[in-house]
Structures are given as C-alpha cells and as structure tokens.
Amino acid sequence: MPWEYFLIMEVPNNRVGLRLEKHIKRMKSRKYIQNLKDYQDLRTKLINRFTDE
C-alpha cells in the first residue's frame, strides 16, 4: 500500500520546515494533526511561531 499525503504546508525555508516537522512528530497526537488539516489559522500560527525564532 503506497503512502498518501495527508497535509502539505508551504513554509518559508527548509529550517522552518524541519523545526515544524519535529514539533508535529513530538506532539504524537492524531487529533492535533487532524486539527492542523482542518484549521488554516492553526497552521498559520504554527508557521509564524517557527519563522520568528
């Protein structure tokens, strides 16, 4: 069974993408990941959080 994309997010650069990926994996929550897919404002806030660091 091949992998399917669940959520694709555009980020400003590779560094932000890697930090974002690490954060999402650390959460270990199916509900959190589903909420990221369902709510654009949550994705935007998360990207801004890691862009500003």
mmCIF entry with sequence, helices, sheets and N, C-alpha, C, O atoms, coordinates in Angstrom:
data_MODEL
# 
_entry.id   MODEL 
# 
_entity.id                         1 
_entity.type                       polymer 
_entity.pdbx_number_of_molecules   1 
# 
_entity_poly.entity_id                      1 
_entity_poly.type                           'polypeptide(L)' 
_entity_poly.nstd_linkage                   no 
_entity_poly.nstd_monomer                   no 
_entity_poly.pdbx_seq_one_letter_code       MPWEYFLIMEVPNNRVGLRLEKHIKRMKSRKYIQNLKDYQDLRTKLINRFTDE 
_entity_poly.pdbx_seq_one_letter_code_can   MPWEYFLIMEVPNNRVGLRLEKHIKRMKSRKYIQNLKDYQDLRTKLINRFTDE 
_entity_poly.pdbx_strand_id                 A 
# 
loop_
_entity_poly_seq.entity_id 
_entity_poly_seq.num 
_entity_poly_seq.mon_id 
_entity_poly_seq.hetero 
1 1  MET n 
1 2  PRO n 
1 3  TRP n 
1 4  GLU n 
1 5  TYR n 
1 6  PHE n 
1 7  LEU n 
1 8  ILE n 
1 9  MET n 
1 10 GLU n 
1 11 VAL n 
1 12 PRO n 
1 13 ASN n 
1 14 ASN n 
1 15 ARG n 
1 16 VAL n 
1 17 GLY n 
1 18 LEU n 
1 19 ARG n 
1 20 LEU n 
1 21 GLU n 
1 22 LYS n 
1 23 HIS n 
1 24 ILE n 
1 25 LYS n 
1 26 ARG n 
1 27 MET n 
1 28 LYS n 
1 29 SER n 
1 30 ARG n 
1 31 LYS n 
1 32 TYR n 
1 33 ILE n 
1 34 GLN n 
1 35 ASN n 
1 36 LEU n 
1 37 LYS n 
1 38 ASP n 
1 39 TYR n 
1 40 GLN n 
1 41 ASP n 
1 42 LEU n 
1 43 ARG n 
1 44 THR n 
1 45 LYS n 
1 46 LEU n 
1 47 ILE n 
1 48 ASN n 
1 49 ARG n 
1 50 PHE n 
1 51 THR n 
1 52 ASP n 
1 53 GLU n 
# 
_struct_asym.id          A 
_struct_asym.entity_id   1 
# 
loop_
_struct_conf.conf_type_id 
_struct_conf.id 
_struct_conf.pdbx_PDB_helix_id 
_struct_conf.beg_label_comp_id 
_struct_conf.beg_label_asym_id 
_struct_conf.beg_label_seq_id 
_struct_conf.pdbx_beg_PDB_ins_code 
_struct_conf.end_label_comp_id 
_struct_conf.end_label_asym_id 
_struct_conf.end_label_seq_id 
_struct_conf.pdbx_end_PDB_ins_code 
_struct_conf.beg_auth_comp_id 
_struct_conf.beg_auth_asym_id 
_struct_conf.beg_auth_seq_id 
_struct_conf.end_auth_comp_id 
_struct_conf.end_auth_asym_id 
_struct_conf.end_auth_seq_id 
_struct_conf.pdbx_PDB_helix_class 
_struct_conf.details 
_struct_conf.pdbx_PDB_helix_length 
HELX_P HELX_P1 AA1 ASN A 14 ? MET A 27 ? ASN A 14 MET A 27 1 ? 14 
HELX_P HELX_P2 AA2 ARG A 30 ? ASP A 38 ? ARG A 30 ASP A 38 1 ? 9  
HELX_P HELX_P3 AA3 GLN A 40 ? ASP A 52 ? GLN A 40 ASP A 52 1 ? 13 
# 
_struct_conf_type.id          HELX_P 
_struct_conf_type.criteria    ? 
_struct_conf_type.reference   ? 
# 
loop_
_atom_site.group_PDB 
_atom_site.id 
_atom_site.type_symbol 
_atom_site.label_atom_id 
_atom_site.label_alt_id 
_atom_site.label_comp_id 
_atom_site.label_asym_id 
_atom_site.label_entity_id 
_atom_site.label_seq_id 
_atom_site.pdbx_PDB_ins_code 
_atom_site.Cartn_x 
_atom_site.Cartn_y 
_atom_site.Cartn_z 
_atom_site.occupancy 
_atom_site.B_iso_or_equiv 
_atom_site.pdbx_formal_charge 
_atom_site.auth_seq_id 
_atom_site.auth_comp_id 
_atom_site.auth_asym_id 
_atom_site.auth_atom_id 
_atom_site.pdbx_PDB_model_num 
ATOM 1   N N  . MET A 1 1  ? 0.844  -1.176 0.000  1.00 0.00 ? 1  MET A N  1 
ATOM 2   C CA . MET A 1 1  ? 0.000  0.000  0.000  1.00 0.00 ? 1  MET A CA 1 
ATOM 3   C C  . MET A 1 1  ? 0.895  1.247  0.000  1.00 0.00 ? 1  MET A C  1 
ATOM 4   O O  . MET A 1 1  ? 1.694  1.423  0.920  1.00 0.00 ? 1  MET A O  1 
ATOM 5   N N  . PRO A 1 2  ? 0.779  2.096  -0.992 1.00 0.00 ? 2  PRO A N  1 
ATOM 6   C CA . PRO A 1 2  ? 1.634  3.290  -1.068 1.00 0.00 ? 2  PRO A CA 1 
ATOM 7   C C  . PRO A 1 2  ? 1.210  4.362  -0.057 1.00 0.00 ? 2  PRO A C  1 
ATOM 8   O O  . PRO A 1 2  ? 0.066  4.407  0.393  1.00 0.00 ? 2  PRO A O  1 
ATOM 9   N N  . TRP A 1 3  ? 2.167  5.213  0.278  1.00 0.00 ? 3  TRP A N  1 
ATOM 10  C CA . TRP A 1 3  ? 1.905  6.333  1.183  1.00 0.00 ? 3  TRP A CA 1 
ATOM 11  C C  . TRP A 1 3  ? 1.005  7.352  0.497  1.00 0.00 ? 3  TRP A C  1 
ATOM 12  O O  . TRP A 1 3  ? 1.037  7.508  -0.724 1.00 0.00 ? 3  TRP A O  1 
ATOM 13  N N  . GLU A 1 4  ? 0.206  8.038  1.297  1.00 0.00 ? 4  GLU A N  1 
ATOM 14  C CA . GLU A 1 4  ? -0.632 9.131  0.801  1.00 0.00 ? 4  GLU A CA 1 
ATOM 15  C C  . GLU A 1 4  ? -0.267 10.400 1.562  1.00 0.00 ? 4  GLU A C  1 
ATOM 16  O O  . GLU A 1 4  ? 0.021  10.363 2.758  1.00 0.00 ? 4  GLU A O  1 
ATOM 17  N N  . TYR A 1 5  ? -0.285 11.520 0.851  1.00 0.00 ? 5  TYR A N  1 
ATOM 18  C CA . TYR A 1 5  ? -0.080 12.808 1.521  1.00 0.00 ? 5  TYR A CA 1 
ATOM 19  C C  . TYR A 1 5  ? -1.325 13.133 2.330  1.00 0.00 ? 5  TYR A C  1 
ATOM 20  O O  . TYR A 1 5  ? -2.444 13.043 1.826  1.00 0.00 ? 5  TYR A O  1 
ATOM 21  N N  . PHE A 1 6  ? -1.122 13.510 3.583  1.00 0.00 ? 6  PHE A N  1 
ATOM 22  C CA . PHE A 1 6  ? -2.237 13.872 4.451  1.00 0.00 ? 6  PHE A CA 1 
ATOM 23  C C  . PHE A 1 6  ? -2.369 15.385 4.536  1.00 0.00 ? 6  PHE A C  1 
ATOM 24  O O  . PHE A 1 6  ? -3.476 15.924 4.527  1.00 0.00 ? 6  PHE A O  1 
ATOM 25  N N  . LEU A 1 7  ? -1.225 16.065 4.620  1.00 0.00 ? 7  LEU A N  1 
ATOM 26  C CA . LEU A 1 7  ? -1.218 17.515 4.771  1.00 0.00 ? 7  LEU A CA 1 
ATOM 27  C C  . LEU A 1 7  ? 0.068  18.059 4.163  1.00 0.00 ? 7  LEU A C  1 
ATOM 28  O O  . LEU A 1 7  ? 1.158  17.571 4.461  1.00 0.00 ? 7  LEU A O  1 
ATOM 29  N N  . ILE A 1 8  ? -0.062 19.056 3.322  1.00 0.00 ? 8  ILE A N  1 
ATOM 30  C CA . ILE A 1 8  ? 1.090  19.715 2.725  1.00 0.00 ? 8  ILE A CA 1 
ATOM 31  C C  . ILE A 1 8  ? 1.033  21.180 3.128  1.00 0.00 ? 8  ILE A C  1 
ATOM 32  O O  . ILE A 1 8  ? 0.024  21.856 2.927  1.00 0.00 ? 8  ILE A O  1 
ATOM 33  N N  . MET A 1 9  ? 2.139  21.662 3.702  1.00 0.00 ? 9  MET A N  1 
ATOM 34  C CA . MET A 1 9  ? 2.204  23.044 4.156  1.00 0.00 ? 9  MET A CA 1 
ATOM 35  C C  . MET A 1 9  ? 3.380  23.723 3.474  1.00 0.00 ? 9  MET A C  1 
ATOM 36  O O  . MET A 1 9  ? 4.462  23.144 3.372  1.00 0.00 ? 9  MET A O  1 
ATOM 37  N N  . GLU A 1 10 ? 3.175  24.945 3.008  1.00 0.00 ? 10 GLU A N  1 
ATOM 38  C CA . GLU A 1 10 ? 4.267  25.723 2.441  1.00 0.00 ? 10 GLU A CA 1 
ATOM 39  C C  . GLU A 1 10 ? 4.910  26.532 3.552  1.00 0.00 ? 10 GLU A C  1 
ATOM 40  O O  . GLU A 1 10 ? 4.233  27.227 4.310  1.00 0.00 ? 10 GLU A O  1 
ATOM 41  N N  . VAL A 1 11 ? 6.235  26.426 3.635  1.00 0.00 ? 11 VAL A N  1 
ATOM 42  C CA . VAL A 1 11 ? 6.992  27.152 4.651  1.00 0.00 ? 11 VAL A CA 1 
ATOM 43  C C  . VAL A 1 11 ? 8.056  28.004 3.967  1.00 0.00 ? 11 VAL A C  1 
ATOM 44  O O  . VAL A 1 11 ? 8.446  27.715 2.836  1.00 0.00 ? 11 VAL A O  1 
ATOM 45  N N  . PRO A 1 12 ? 8.529  29.057 4.646  1.00 0.00 ? 12 PRO A N  1 
ATOM 46  C CA . PRO A 1 12 ? 9.462  29.982 4.008  1.00 0.00 ? 12 PRO A CA 1 
ATOM 47  C C  . PRO A 1 12 ? 10.816 29.372 3.641  1.00 0.00 ? 12 PRO A C  1 
ATOM 48  O O  . PRO A 1 12 ? 11.419 29.760 2.640  1.00 0.00 ? 12 PRO A O  1 
ATOM 49  N N  . ASN A 1 13 ? 11.294 28.420 4.445  1.00 0.00 ? 13 ASN A N  1 
ATOM 50  C CA . ASN A 1 13 ? 12.593 27.817 4.147  1.00 0.00 ? 13 ASN A CA 1 
ATOM 51  C C  . ASN A 1 13 ? 12.703 26.440 4.794  1.00 0.00 ? 13 ASN A C  1 
ATOM 52  O O  . ASN A 1 13 ? 11.825 26.024 5.550  1.00 0.00 ? 13 ASN A O  1 
ATOM 53  N N  . ASN A 1 14 ? 13.785 25.744 4.488  1.00 0.00 ? 14 ASN A N  1 
ATOM 54  C CA . ASN A 1 14 ? 13.998 24.384 4.956  1.00 0.00 ? 14 ASN A CA 1 
ATOM 55  C C  . ASN A 1 14 ? 14.115 24.312 6.484  1.00 0.00 ? 14 ASN A C  1 
ATOM 56  O O  . ASN A 1 14 ? 13.626 23.370 7.106  1.00 0.00 ? 14 ASN A O  1 
ATOM 57  N N  . ARG A 1 15 ? 14.756 25.298 7.068  1.00 0.00 ? 15 ARG A N  1 
ATOM 58  C CA . ARG A 1 15 ? 14.942 25.315 8.525  1.00 0.00 ? 15 ARG A CA 1 
ATOM 59  C C  . ARG A 1 15 ? 13.598 25.330 9.253  1.00 0.00 ? 15 ARG A C  1 
ATOM 60  O O  . ARG A 1 15 ? 13.392 24.584 10.211 1.00 0.00 ? 15 ARG A O  1 
ATOM 61  N N  . VAL A 1 16 ? 12.704 26.171 8.796  1.00 0.00 ? 16 VAL A N  1 
ATOM 62  C CA . VAL A 1 16 ? 11.368 26.252 9.403  1.00 0.00 ? 16 VAL A CA 1 
ATOM 63  C C  . VAL A 1 16 ? 10.639 24.924 9.206  1.00 0.00 ? 16 VAL A C  1 
ATOM 64  O O  . VAL A 1 16 ? 9.983  24.437 10.126 1.00 0.00 ? 16 VAL A O  1 
ATOM 65  N N  . GLY A 1 17 ? 10.748 24.343 8.029  1.00 0.00 ? 17 GLY A N  1 
ATOM 66  C CA . GLY A 1 17 ? 10.096 23.073 7.751  1.00 0.00 ? 17 GLY A CA 1 
ATOM 67  C C  . GLY A 1 17 ? 10.562 21.954 8.658  1.00 0.00 ? 17 GLY A C  1 
ATOM 68  O O  . GLY A 1 17 ? 9.753  21.166 9.147  1.00 0.00 ? 17 GLY A O  1 
ATOM 69  N N  . LEU A 1 18 ? 11.863 21.882 8.885  1.00 0.00 ? 18 LEU A N  1 
ATOM 70  C CA . LEU A 1 18 ? 12.404 20.838 9.754  1.00 0.00 ? 18 LEU A CA 1 
ATOM 71  C C  . LEU A 1 18 ? 11.965 21.030 11.202 1.00 0.00 ? 18 LEU A C  1 
ATOM 72  O O  . LEU A 1 18 ? 11.631 20.065 11.889 1.00 0.00 ? 18 LEU A O  1 
ATOM 73  N N  . ARG A 1 19 ? 11.967 22.277 11.658 1.00 0.00 ? 19 ARG A N  1 
ATOM 74  C CA . ARG A 1 19 ? 11.516 22.549 13.039 1.00 0.00 ? 19 ARG A CA 1 
ATOM 75  C C  . ARG A 1 19 ? 10.033 22.233 13.202 1.00 0.00 ? 19 ARG A C  1 
ATOM 76  O O  . ARG A 1 19 ? 9.609  21.696 14.224 1.00 0.00 ? 19 ARG A O  1 
ATOM 77  N N  . LEU A 1 20 ? 9.258  22.573 12.186 1.00 0.00 ? 20 LEU A N  1 
ATOM 78  C CA . LEU A 1 20 ? 7.822  22.302 12.202 1.00 0.00 ? 20 LEU A CA 1 
ATOM 79  C C  . LEU A 1 20 ? 7.554  20.797 12.227 1.00 0.00 ? 20 LEU A C  1 
ATOM 80  O O  . LEU A 1 20 ? 6.714  20.318 12.988 1.00 0.00 ? 20 LEU A O  1 
ATOM 81  N N  . GLU A 1 21 ? 8.273  20.066 11.391 1.00 0.00 ? 21 GLU A N  1 
ATOM 82  C CA . GLU A 1 21 ? 8.117  18.613 11.351 1.00 0.00 ? 21 GLU A CA 1 
ATOM 83  C C  . GLU A 1 21 ? 8.469  17.982 12.695 1.00 0.00 ? 21 GLU A C  1 
ATOM 84  O O  . GLU A 1 21 ? 7.762  17.092 13.169 1.00 0.00 ? 21 GLU A O  1 
ATOM 85  N N  . LYS A 1 22 ? 9.553  18.438 13.306 1.00 0.00 ? 22 LYS A N  1 
ATOM 86  C CA . LYS A 1 22 ? 9.966  17.900 14.605 1.00 0.00 ? 22 LYS A CA 1 
ATOM 87  C C  . LYS A 1 22 ? 8.898  18.177 15.667 1.00 0.00 ? 22 LYS A C  1 
ATOM 88  O O  . LYS A 1 22 ? 8.596  17.314 16.491 1.00 0.00 ? 22 LYS A O  1 
ATOM 89  N N  . HIS A 1 23 ? 8.333  19.382 15.642 1.00 0.00 ? 23 HIS A N  1 
ATOM 90  C CA . HIS A 1 23 ? 7.292  19.746 16.605 1.00 0.00 ? 23 HIS A CA 1 
ATOM 91  C C  . HIS A 1 23 ? 6.060  18.846 16.449 1.00 0.00 ? 23 HIS A C  1 
ATOM 92  O O  . HIS A 1 23 ? 5.526  18.341 17.437 1.00 0.00 ? 23 HIS A O  1 
ATOM 93  N N  . ILE A 1 24 ? 5.617  18.652 15.212 1.00 0.00 ? 24 ILE A N  1 
ATOM 94  C CA . ILE A 1 24 ? 4.424  17.834 14.954 1.00 0.00 ? 24 ILE A CA 1 
ATOM 95  C C  . ILE A 1 24 ? 4.656  16.392 15.395 1.00 0.00 ? 24 ILE A C  1 
ATOM 96  O O  . ILE A 1 24 ? 3.778  15.781 16.005 1.00 0.00 ? 24 ILE A O  1 
ATOM 97  N N  . LYS A 1 25 ? 5.824  15.847 15.092 1.00 0.00 ? 25 LYS A N  1 
ATOM 98  C CA . LYS A 1 25 ? 6.128  14.471 15.497 1.00 0.00 ? 25 LYS A CA 1 
ATOM 99  C C  . LYS A 1 25 ? 6.205  14.341 17.007 1.00 0.00 ? 25 LYS A C  1 
ATOM 100 O O  . LYS A 1 25 ? 5.812  13.317 17.565 1.00 0.00 ? 25 LYS A O  1 
ATOM 101 N N  . ARG A 1 26 ? 6.713  15.380 17.676 1.00 0.00 ? 26 ARG A N  1 
ATOM 102 C CA . ARG A 1 26 ? 6.820  15.357 19.131 1.00 0.00 ? 26 ARG A CA 1 
ATOM 103 C C  . ARG A 1 26 ? 5.442  15.362 19.802 1.00 0.00 ? 26 ARG A C  1 
ATOM 104 O O  . ARG A 1 26 ? 5.277  14.820 20.895 1.00 0.00 ? 26 ARG A O  1 
ATOM 105 N N  . MET A 1 27 ? 4.455  15.976 19.140 1.00 0.00 ? 27 MET A N  1 
ATOM 106 C CA . MET A 1 27 ? 3.107  16.048 19.712 1.00 0.00 ? 27 MET A CA 1 
ATOM 107 C C  . MET A 1 27 ? 2.474  14.658 19.828 1.00 0.00 ? 27 MET A C  1 
ATOM 108 O O  . MET A 1 27 ? 1.728  14.403 20.773 1.00 0.00 ? 27 MET A O  1 
ATOM 109 N N  . LYS A 1 28 ? 2.757  13.765 18.895 1.00 0.00 ? 28 LYS A N  1 
ATOM 110 C CA . LYS A 1 28 ? 2.245  12.387 18.905 1.00 0.00 ? 28 LYS A CA 1 
ATOM 111 C C  . LYS A 1 28 ? 0.737  12.337 19.143 1.00 0.00 ? 28 LYS A C  1 
ATOM 112 O O  . LYS A 1 28 ? 0.256  11.554 19.962 1.00 0.00 ? 28 LYS A O  1 
ATOM 113 N N  . SER A 1 29 ? 0.004  13.170 18.430 1.00 0.00 ? 29 SER A N  1 
ATOM 114 C CA . SER A 1 29 ? -1.436 13.235 18.626 1.00 0.00 ? 29 SER A CA 1 
ATOM 115 C C  . SER A 1 29 ? -2.150 13.240 17.280 1.00 0.00 ? 29 SER A C  1 
ATOM 116 O O  . SER A 1 29 ? -1.958 14.144 16.467 1.00 0.00 ? 29 SER A O  1 
ATOM 117 N N  . ARG A 1 30 ? -2.960 12.241 17.059 1.00 0.00 ? 30 ARG A N  1 
ATOM 118 C CA . ARG A 1 30 ? -3.744 12.167 15.826 1.00 0.00 ? 30 ARG A CA 1 
ATOM 119 C C  . ARG A 1 30 ? -4.720 13.334 15.745 1.00 0.00 ? 30 ARG A C  1 
ATOM 120 O O  . ARG A 1 30 ? -4.937 13.887 14.666 1.00 0.00 ? 30 ARG A O  1 
ATOM 121 N N  . LYS A 1 31 ? -5.309 13.711 16.872 1.00 0.00 ? 31 LYS A N  1 
ATOM 122 C CA . LYS A 1 31 ? -6.268 14.820 16.913 1.00 0.00 ? 31 LYS A CA 1 
ATOM 123 C C  . LYS A 1 31 ? -5.578 16.143 16.562 1.00 0.00 ? 31 LYS A C  1 
ATOM 124 O O  . LYS A 1 31 ? -6.147 16.961 15.838 1.00 0.00 ? 31 LYS A O  1 
ATOM 125 N N  . TYR A 1 32 ? -4.361 16.359 17.066 1.00 0.00 ? 32 TYR A N  1 
ATOM 126 C CA . TYR A 1 32 ? -3.609 17.583 16.773 1.00 0.00 ? 32 TYR A CA 1 
ATOM 127 C C  . TYR A 1 32 ? -3.340 17.685 15.273 1.00 0.00 ? 32 TYR A C  1 
ATOM 128 O O  . TYR A 1 32 ? -3.526 18.745 14.675 1.00 0.00 ? 32 TYR A O  1 
ATOM 129 N N  . ILE A 1 33 ? -2.905 16.593 14.676 1.00 0.00 ? 33 ILE A N  1 
ATOM 130 C CA . ILE A 1 33 ? -2.608 16.586 13.246 1.00 0.00 ? 33 ILE A CA 1 
ATOM 131 C C  . ILE A 1 33 ? -3.887 16.791 12.434 1.00 0.00 ? 33 ILE A C  1 
ATOM 132 O O  . ILE A 1 33 ? -3.863 17.493 11.423 1.00 0.00 ? 33 ILE A O  1 
ATOM 133 N N  . GLN A 1 34 ? -4.989 16.198 12.851 1.00 0.00 ? 34 GLN A N  1 
ATOM 134 C CA . GLN A 1 34 ? -6.263 16.401 12.164 1.00 0.00 ? 34 GLN A CA 1 
ATOM 135 C C  . GLN A 1 34 ? -6.693 17.864 12.262 1.00 0.00 ? 34 GLN A C  1 
ATOM 136 O O  . GLN A 1 34 ? -7.211 18.428 11.297 1.00 0.00 ? 34 GLN A O  1 
ATOM 137 N N  . ASN A 1 35 ? -6.480 18.476 13.423 1.00 0.00 ? 35 ASN A N  1 
ATOM 138 C CA . ASN A 1 35 ? -6.818 19.892 13.591 1.00 0.00 ? 35 ASN A CA 1 
ATOM 139 C C  . ASN A 1 35 ? -5.961 20.773 12.694 1.00 0.00 ? 35 ASN A C  1 
ATOM 140 O O  . ASN A 1 35 ? -6.450 21.774 12.169 1.00 0.00 ? 35 ASN A O  1 
ATOM 141 N N  . LEU A 1 36 ? -4.687 20.420 12.507 1.00 0.00 ? 36 LEU A N  1 
ATOM 142 C CA . LEU A 1 36 ? -3.836 21.166 11.588 1.00 0.00 ? 36 LEU A CA 1 
ATOM 143 C C  . LEU A 1 36 ? -4.411 21.120 10.176 1.00 0.00 ? 36 LEU A C  1 
ATOM 144 O O  . LEU A 1 36 ? -4.363 22.108 9.445  1.00 0.00 ? 36 LEU A O  1 
ATOM 145 N N  . LYS A 1 37 ? -4.947 19.982 9.807  1.00 0.00 ? 37 LYS A N  1 
ATOM 146 C CA . LYS A 1 37 ? -5.538 19.845 8.474  1.00 0.00 ? 37 LYS A CA 1 
ATOM 147 C C  . LYS A 1 37 ? -6.838 20.641 8.358  1.00 0.00 ? 37 LYS A C  1 
ATOM 148 O O  . LYS A 1 37 ? -7.118 21.231 7.314  1.00 0.00 ? 37 LYS A O  1 
ATOM 149 N N  . ASP A 1 38 ? -7.624 20.657 9.423  1.00 0.00 ? 38 ASP A N  1 
ATOM 150 C CA . ASP A 1 38 ? -8.957 21.269 9.382  1.00 0.00 ? 38 ASP A CA 1 
ATOM 151 C C  . ASP A 1 38 ? -8.947 22.786 9.557  1.00 0.00 ? 38 ASP A C  1 
ATOM 152 O O  . ASP A 1 38 ? -9.841 23.461 9.045  1.00 0.00 ? 38 ASP A O  1 
ATOM 153 N N  . TYR A 1 39 ? -7.961 23.342 10.264 1.00 0.00 ? 39 TYR A N  1 
ATOM 154 C CA . TYR A 1 39 ? -7.992 24.753 10.630 1.00 0.00 ? 39 TYR A CA 1 
ATOM 155 C C  . TYR A 1 39 ? -6.769 25.499 10.077 1.00 0.00 ? 39 TYR A C  1 
ATOM 156 O O  . TYR A 1 39 ? -5.651 25.331 10.563 1.00 0.00 ? 39 TYR A O  1 
ATOM 157 N N  . GLN A 1 40 ? -7.004 26.310 9.068  1.00 0.00 ? 40 GLN A N  1 
ATOM 158 C CA . GLN A 1 40 ? -5.944 27.095 8.434  1.00 0.00 ? 40 GLN A CA 1 
ATOM 159 C C  . GLN A 1 40 ? -5.263 28.040 9.418  1.00 0.00 ? 40 GLN A C  1 
ATOM 160 O O  . GLN A 1 40 ? -4.045 28.209 9.363  1.00 0.00 ? 40 GLN A O  1 
ATOM 161 N N  . ASP A 1 41 ? -6.029 28.659 10.318 1.00 0.00 ? 41 ASP A N  1 
ATOM 162 C CA . ASP A 1 41 ? -5.440 29.610 11.259 1.00 0.00 ? 41 ASP A CA 1 
ATOM 163 C C  . ASP A 1 41 ? -4.455 28.936 12.204 1.00 0.00 ? 41 ASP A C  1 
ATOM 164 O O  . ASP A 1 41 ? -3.472 29.557 12.609 1.00 0.00 ? 41 ASP A O  1 
ATOM 165 N N  . LEU A 1 42 ? -4.697 27.684 12.563 1.00 0.00 ? 42 LEU A N  1 
ATOM 166 C CA . LEU A 1 42 ? -3.773 26.941 13.415 1.00 0.00 ? 42 LEU A CA 1 
ATOM 167 C C  . LEU A 1 42 ? -2.450 26.703 12.674 1.00 0.00 ? 42 LEU A C  1 
ATOM 168 O O  . LEU A 1 42 ? -1.377 26.832 13.263 1.00 0.00 ? 42 LEU A O  1 
ATOM 169 N N  . ARG A 1 43 ? -2.529 26.356 11.392 1.00 0.00 ? 43 ARG A N  1 
ATOM 170 C CA . ARG A 1 43 ? -1.315 26.170 10.585 1.00 0.00 ? 43 ARG A CA 1 
ATOM 171 C C  . ARG A 1 43 ? -0.546 27.474 10.457 1.00 0.00 ? 43 ARG A C  1 
ATOM 172 O O  . ARG A 1 43 ? 0.680  27.489 10.571 1.00 0.00 ? 43 ARG A O  1 
ATOM 173 N N  . THR A 1 44 ? -1.254 28.562 10.222 1.00 0.00 ? 44 THR A N  1 
ATOM 174 C CA . THR A 1 44 ? -0.607 29.866 10.066 1.00 0.00 ? 44 THR A CA 1 
ATOM 175 C C  . THR A 1 44 ? 0.119  30.271 11.343 1.00 0.00 ? 44 THR A C  1 
ATOM 176 O O  . THR A 1 44 ? 1.262  30.725 11.288 1.00 0.00 ? 44 THR A O  1 
ATOM 177 N N  . LYS A 1 45 ? -0.532 30.110 12.488 1.00 0.00 ? 45 LYS A N  1 
ATOM 178 C CA . LYS A 1 45 ? 0.080  30.461 13.766 1.00 0.00 ? 45 LYS A CA 1 
ATOM 179 C C  . LYS A 1 45 ? 1.327  29.613 14.025 1.00 0.00 ? 45 LYS A C  1 
ATOM 180 O O  . LYS A 1 45 ? 2.336  30.112 14.524 1.00 0.00 ? 45 LYS A O  1 
ATOM 181 N N  . LEU A 1 46 ? 1.245  28.344 13.685 1.00 0.00 ? 46 LEU A N  1 
ATOM 182 C CA . LEU A 1 46 ? 2.369  27.444 13.905 1.00 0.00 ? 46 LEU A CA 1 
ATOM 183 C C  . LEU A 1 46 ? 3.554  27.824 13.015 1.00 0.00 ? 46 LEU A C  1 
ATOM 184 O O  . LEU A 1 46 ? 4.694  27.843 13.478 1.00 0.00 ? 46 LEU A O  1 
ATOM 185 N N  . ILE A 1 47 ? 3.295  28.119 11.763 1.00 0.00 ? 47 ILE A N  1 
ATOM 186 C CA . ILE A 1 47 ? 4.366  28.531 10.856 1.00 0.00 ? 47 ILE A CA 1 
ATOM 187 C C  . ILE A 1 47 ? 4.987  29.837 11.340 1.00 0.00 ? 47 ILE A C  1 
ATOM 188 O O  . ILE A 1 47 ? 6.210  29.974 11.343 1.00 0.00 ? 47 ILE A O  1 
ATOM 189 N N  . ASN A 1 48 ? 4.168  30.789 11.745 1.00 0.00 ? 48 ASN A N  1 
ATOM 190 C CA . ASN A 1 48 ? 4.681  32.067 12.260 1.00 0.00 ? 48 ASN A CA 1 
ATOM 191 C C  . ASN A 1 48 ? 5.516  31.871 13.514 1.00 0.00 ? 48 ASN A C  1 
ATOM 192 O O  . ASN A 1 48 ? 6.519  32.557 13.709 1.00 0.00 ? 48 ASN A O  1 
ATOM 193 N N  . ARG A 1 49 ? 5.109  30.947 14.354 1.00 0.00 ? 49 ARG A N  1 
ATOM 194 C CA . ARG A 1 49 ? 5.848  30.664 15.595 1.00 0.00 ? 49 ARG A CA 1 
ATOM 195 C C  . ARG A 1 49 ? 7.276  30.204 15.291 1.00 0.00 ? 49 ARG A C  1 
ATOM 196 O O  . ARG A 1 49 ? 8.221  30.631 15.953 1.00 0.00 ? 49 ARG A O  1 
ATOM 197 N N  . PHE A 1 50 ? 7.428  29.344 14.300 1.00 0.00 ? 50 PHE A N  1 
ATOM 198 C CA . PHE A 1 50 ? 8.756  28.826 13.991 1.00 0.00 ? 50 PHE A CA 1 
ATOM 199 C C  . PHE A 1 50 ? 9.534  29.741 13.041 1.00 0.00 ? 50 PHE A C  1 
ATOM 200 O O  . PHE A 1 50 ? 10.755 29.621 12.937 1.00 0.00 ? 50 PHE A O  1 
ATOM 201 N N  . THR A 1 51 ? 8.862  30.632 12.364 1.00 0.00 ? 51 THR A N  1 
ATOM 202 C CA . THR A 1 51 ? 9.540  31.586 11.486 1.00 0.00 ? 51 THR A CA 1 
ATOM 203 C C  . THR A 1 51 ? 10.197 32.680 12.322 1.00 0.00 ? 51 THR A C  1 
ATOM 204 O O  . THR A 1 51 ? 11.279 33.156 11.977 1.00 0.00 ? 51 THR A O  1 
ATOM 205 N N  . ASP A 1 52 ? 9.558  33.081 13.413 1.00 0.00 ? 52 ASP A N  1 
ATOM 206 C CA . ASP A 1 52 ? 10.053 34.168 14.238 1.00 0.00 ? 52 ASP A CA 1 
ATOM 207 C C  . ASP A 1 52 ? 11.246 33.772 15.099 1.00 0.00 ? 52 ASP A C  1 
ATOM 208 O O  . ASP A 1 52 ? 11.967 34.650 15.574 1.00 0.00 ? 52 ASP A O  1 
ATOM 209 N N  . GLU A 1 53 ? 11.474 32.498 15.311 1.00 0.00 ? 53 GLU A N  1 
ATOM 210 C CA . GLU A 1 53 ? 12.567 32.057 16.195 1.00 0.00 ? 53 GLU A CA 1 
ATOM 211 C C  . GLU A 1 53 ? 13.904 32.229 15.544 1.00 0.00 ? 53 GLU A C  1 
ATOM 212 O O  . GLU A 1 53 ? 14.929 31.909 16.145 1.00 0.00 ? 53 GLU A O  1 
# 
